[in-house]
């Protein structure tokens, strides 16, 4: 009995593992498959279910089993209402993630800029060392923010992690020389925020609408296509159904496109960090020494 229970427990864990592997594969497909392929899947699925719905309509019409107009209208309203609710809910999820990624670009740019300015208060050689590390770091961040997933991005991510380590190591080395100053705490705070935003942006880039939600949405869209093909008859009915198919299909493709942080056509703007990069390159540490040594009467 104990062996049987252990085998059932292992089987349950294996089934759960298979489920999560399938969900992970679906996440990868929704995140990286070409958008035209996803669009083709959406419209092909709707066409197939529409053909099935129309065939059932013809069959039931021959057998005299067609329901009344009130029941058919109620069915269409219920299915379309549920589909519209799901599309709106999923669109809201994608927009929330997009806004979060966009806001984090600005927060990170502010953190890097504040750290660079406060670095100019350090003694040498720490000022020059950390300033150089920050310049290299922001150059890599700009390139990384505009790169597509792939081997090159993985190389830049590894470089980014080394730069984070070097920045903190340089800060540790510089701390004894600045711990007696009032700004030492605020300097550590901005450096910590810079490091925290690195992790936050990485998480934002890997956060998507759950694949299970998209699968349910696809299923509802296919079912709605079949229901409309069953209910809407005549030339006008078919034209109305085709227009609704197109609108909902395009809406779903837009949701998936927005949910793609790097490979979609709707991505968060890198403008704040690009402007900061230009500003830092135009203001090397020496430019902050123009008033050093001057005594104001």
Phi and psi in degrees as a GROMACS rama.xvg file:
@    title "Ramachandran Plot"
@    xaxis  label "Phi"
@    yaxis  label "Psi"
@TYPE xy
-66.0182  -41.1812  UNK-2
-64.1431  -38.3573  UNK-3
-64.2246  -42.3933  UNK-4
-64.8082  -38.8809  UNK-5
-65.1597  -40.835  UNK-6
-64.1504  -40.7134  UNK-7
-64.073  -37.8495  UNK-8
-65.0659  -43.9362  UNK-9
-64.3202  -39.9603  UNK-10
-62.9209  -40.3158  UNK-11
-62.7498  -41.6436  UNK-12
-65.426  -38.9577  UNK-13
-64.959  -41.3721  UNK-14
-63.6059  -42.9082  UNK-15
-62.4039  -39.741  UNK-16
-62.537  -42.2397  UNK-17
-62.0944  -38.569  UNK-18
-62.2767  -47.5288  UNK-19
-67.4551  -32.3791  UNK-20
-65.1524  -40.1039  UNK-21
-66.2162  -42.07  UNK-22
-62.921  -39.9866  UNK-23
-63.8639  -41.0132  UNK-24
-64.0148  -39.0437  UNK-25
-64.9407  -42.6337  UNK-26
-56.8354  -44.8847  UNK-27
-64.2301  -38.4832  UNK-28
-66.8414  -45.4992  UNK-29
-64.9821  -30.1836  UNK-30
-83.7886  -32.0969  UNK-31
-124.698  -11.87  UNK-32
-66.1273  146.295  UNK-33
-55.8585  140.707  UNK-34
-62.9269  -33.0683  UNK-35
-64.7967  -32.9488  UNK-36
-68.1665  -40.9723  UNK-37
-66.0353  -42.5327  UNK-38
-60.9031  -41.4701  UNK-39
-63.5871  -38.3138  UNK-40
-64.043  -42.661  UNK-41
-61.8713  -52.6649  UNK-42
-72.0151  -34.16  UNK-43
-65.9986  -41.7657  UNK-44
-62.5443  -40.9901  UNK-45
-67.2214  -38.2  UNK-46
-64.7496  -42.3804  UNK-47
-63.334  -47.2938  UNK-48
-68.3153  -31.6498  UNK-49
-66.0574  -40.657  UNK-50
-63.2274  -41.4285  UNK-51
-62.8654  -44.6305  UNK-52
-62.4561  -41.6873  UNK-53
-66.5461  -38.4536  UNK-54
-65.117  -40.6105  UNK-55
-63.5559  -38.0905  UNK-56
-61.0912  -46.5986  UNK-57
-63.8312  -39.7849  UNK-58
-66.3961  -46.2862  UNK-59
-67.539  -32.1463  UNK-60
-63.7873  -39.1581  UNK-61
-67.7092  -32.6418  UNK-62
-89.4576  -1.74961  UNK-63
71.1839  31.8549  UNK-64
-109.402  16.6324  UNK-65
-70.1381  132.652  UNK-66
-77.8326  172.642  UNK-67
-71.8989  163.236  UNK-68
-62.5824  -35.7216  UNK-69
-63.1799  -44.9571  UNK-70
-65.1644  -40.4973  UNK-71
-66.464  -43.1611  UNK-72
-62.9663  -39.6832  UNK-73
-63.1361  -39.8549  UNK-74
-63.6799  -45.6582  UNK-75
-62.936  -43.7635  UNK-76
-61.5815  -42.1167  UNK-77
-66.4755  -45.3695  UNK-78
-67.4719  -44.252  UNK-79
-68.4624  -35.1614  UNK-80
-64.708  -43.8983  UNK-81
-63.2608  -42.6058  UNK-82
-63.907  -43.6249  UNK-83
-62.4797  -38.379  UNK-84
-63.8448  -43.7784  UNK-85
-67.0515  -41.1975  UNK-86
-63.2644  -44.132  UNK-87
-62.4798  -42.1696  UNK-88
-63.1137  -45.589  UNK-89
-68.3262  -38.9586  UNK-90
-61.8604  -39.1301  UNK-91
-64.2477  -40.9865  UNK-92
-60.3472  -45.8838  UNK-93
-65.368  -41.4087  UNK-94
-65.2945  -40.6779  UNK-95
-59.4843  -43.6286  UNK-96
-67.0069  -37.9192  UNK-97
-63.9313  -45.7404  UNK-98
-62.6033  -39.3134  UNK-99
-62.6235  -45.1942  UNK-100
-63.2036  -40.5586  UNK-101
-65.0041  -43.5075  UNK-102
-64.5568  -35.5982  UNK-103
-68.8231  -27.8715  UNK-104
-62.237  -44.9215  UNK-105
-66.981  -43.1344  UNK-106
-62.4864  -41.2032  UNK-107
-66.5758  -41.1552  UNK-108
-61.322  -42.2257  UNK-109
-63.8322  -39.4766  UNK-110
-65.9969  -43.6637  UNK-111
-66.2011  -42.6574  UNK-112
-62.8253  -43.5992  UNK-113
-65.0392  -39.7365  UNK-114
-64.6866  -40.5116  UNK-115
-64.625  -43.6878  UNK-116
-65.3795  -42.4572  UNK-117
-71.2691  -24.4511  UNK-118
-63.1676  -27.2551  UNK-119
-68.9082  -10.2215  UNK-120
-87.1942  -7.72039  UNK-121
-78.5937  160.615  UNK-122
-79.4446  157.731  UNK-123
-77.5833  149.541  UNK-124
-89.2876  5.88714  UNK-125
-66.3392  -37.0191  UNK-126
-60.9656  -50.6023  UNK-127
-65.0654  -38.942  UNK-128
-65.7755  -50.855  UNK-129
-70.2546  -34.4208  UNK-130
-61.1059  -43.5052  UNK-131
-64.2021  -41.6245  UNK-132
-62.5003  -38.6209  UNK-133
-68.3196  -37.6776  UNK-134
-62.9808  -46.8943  UNK-135
-63.489  -36.7098  UNK-136
-65.9795  -46.5576  UNK-137
-69.7864  -32.2309  UNK-138
-61.0161  -43.9706  UNK-139
-69.0778  -35.6955  UNK-140
-65.621  -39.8159  UNK-141
-63.6966  -47.126  UNK-142
-63.2559  -40.7779  UNK-143
-66.3387  -38.2915  UNK-144
-66.12  -23.9622  UNK-145
-103.197  2.64229  UNK-146
-89.8726  154.811  UNK-147
-93.049  155.91  UNK-148
-57.9735  141.103  UNK-149
156.814  -176.081  UNK-150
-58.9794  -39.5012  UNK-151
-64.1564  -39.146  UNK-152
-65.3767  -37.4779  UNK-153
-63.325  -36.7992  UNK-154
-64.7258  -43.2578  UNK-155
-68.1618  -33.8545  UNK-156
-65.4681  -40.6896  UNK-157
-64.6727  -40.1798  UNK-158
-63.483  -39.8951  UNK-159
-60.041  -43.0723  UNK-160
-64.4223  -39.0578  UNK-161
-64.9208  -38.8978  UNK-162
-66.2137  -38.5949  UNK-163
-60.6685  -43.9855  UNK-164
-62.4176  -42.7159  UNK-165
-66.1215  -39.0647  UNK-166
-62.1449  -44.4806  UNK-167
-71.1194  -36.1675  UNK-168
-62.3512  -41.5887  UNK-169
-66.1067  -35.008  UNK-170
-67.1529  -41.0139  UNK-171
-60.9752  -41.3102  UNK-172
-66.9906  -33.5877  UNK-173
-84.4595  -17.1567  UNK-174
-59.4677  -42.7559  UNK-175
-56.9973  -29.6875  UNK-176
-80.2915  -15.3269  UNK-177
-120.157  -4.63956  UNK-178
-66.0199  -17.4253  UNK-179
-84.3661  -6.52151  UNK-180
-91.8377  153.816  UNK-181
-67.5318  -28.2331  UNK-182
-83.8876  -0.591916  UNK-183
-60.883  -40.6088  UNK-184
-65.9818  -44.355  UNK-185
-66.8817  -32.4403  UNK-186
-64.972  -44.1658  UNK-187
-64.5109  -34.9739  UNK-188
-64.0524  -45.2115  UNK-189
-68.2423  -36.7021  UNK-190
-65.9136  -40.35  UNK-191
-64.9706  -38.7831  UNK-192
-64.651  -38.7478  UNK-193
-58.4239  -45.9572  UNK-194
-67.9869  -40.3543  UNK-195
-63.1566  -39.0722  UNK-196
-69.1538  -27.4511  UNK-197
-60.4616  -47.6023  UNK-198
-67.1651  -39.299  UNK-199
-64.0969  -41.4736  UNK-200
-70.2658  -33.2483  UNK-201
-64.6292  -42.8451  UNK-202
-64.6334  -41.7351  UNK-203
-61.8144  -34.2236  UNK-204
-73.7414  -18.4097  UNK-205
-107.701  6.30688  UNK-206
-95.1954  120.676  UNK-207
-128.259  165.35  UNK-208
-61.6936  129.173  UNK-209
-53.9189  139.621  UNK-210
-60.8167  -33.5098  UNK-211
-61.189  -37.2873  UNK-212
-64.91  -43.5905  UNK-213
-67.4954  -35.6694  UNK-214
-63.821  -43.7678  UNK-215
-62.2503  -41.1997  UNK-216
-64.9415  -42.9093  UNK-217
-59.3488  -45.6594  UNK-218
-61.5103  -44.862  UNK-219
-63.589  -36.6255  UNK-220
-67.6511  -39.4178  UNK-221
-66.7196  -43.307  UNK-222
-63.3263  -40.8579  UNK-223
-61.5478  -38.6589  UNK-224
-63.0729  -41.3141  UNK-225
-66.0475  -40.6653  UNK-226
-64.4334  -44.5847  UNK-227
-65.3423  -38.2714  UNK-228
-66.0628  -29.5446  UNK-229
-74.5745  -39.1692  UNK-230
-89.1511  -46.3971  UNK-231
-80.5963  116.172  UNK-232
-118.436  165.991  UNK-233
82.9751  172.693  UNK-234
-65.9285  -44.9633  UNK-235
-64.646  -39.0732  UNK-236
-62.5792  -43.0209  UNK-237
-66.898  -37.2779  UNK-238
-64.9962  -42.5364  UNK-239
-63.6377  -41.5247  UNK-240
-64.095  -42.8572  UNK-241
-62.8223  -39.5286  UNK-242
-64.9829  -41.8401  UNK-243
-66.1236  -39.6381  UNK-244
-56.1526  -46.5104  UNK-245
-63.6394  -46.0553  UNK-246
-62.8637  -48.1454  UNK-247
-69.2061  -35.1205  UNK-248
-64.8392  -45.1682  UNK-249
-64.8135  -38.5326  UNK-250
-61.8221  -43.0882  UNK-251
-66.9634  -38.8364  UNK-252
-64.0138  -37.0126  UNK-253
-64.921  -40.6847  UNK-254
-59.4005  -46.7017  UNK-255
-66.2957  -37.0461  UNK-256
-65.3566  -44.1695  UNK-257
-64.4091  -31.6501  UNK-258
-77.7275  -0.533259  UNK-259
-100.159  104.652  UNK-260
-64.0827  -33.0915  UNK-261
-118.772  -33.4547  UNK-262
-97.4099  -4.07531  UNK-263
-85.837  169.923  UNK-264
-86.1997  -15.5477  UNK-265
-109.578  94.9608  UNK-266
-121.537  159.893  UNK-267
-66.7248  143.538  UNK-268
-71.944  137.341  UNK-269
-96.4662  11.7112  UNK-270
-58.1222  -43.5881  UNK-271
-58.3395  -43.4294  UNK-272
-77.3437  -27.1875  UNK-273
-69.0024  -41.4837  UNK-274
-64.5656  -40.1311  UNK-275
-63.7422  -39.6901  UNK-276
-58.9342  -45.8397  UNK-277
-63.4653  -39.7872  UNK-278
-65.3555  -42.7242  UNK-279
-66.354  -40.8616  UNK-280
-65.3134  -31.5098  UNK-281
-81.1093  -11.3707  UNK-282
-128.671  73.8476  UNK-283
-66.3202  166.323  UNK-284
-52.8084  -33.6975  UNK-285
-62.7798  -26.3881  UNK-286
-70.3489  -14.8627  UNK-287
-91.4945  3.66494  UNK-288
-99.7552  10.2798  UNK-289
-65.2897  -26.8563  UNK-290
-107.323  5.73434  UNK-291
-68.5059  138.833  UNK-292
84.6179  -11.0979  UNK-293
-83.3584  137.3  UNK-294
-108.721  122.566  UNK-295
-88.5769  121.882  UNK-296
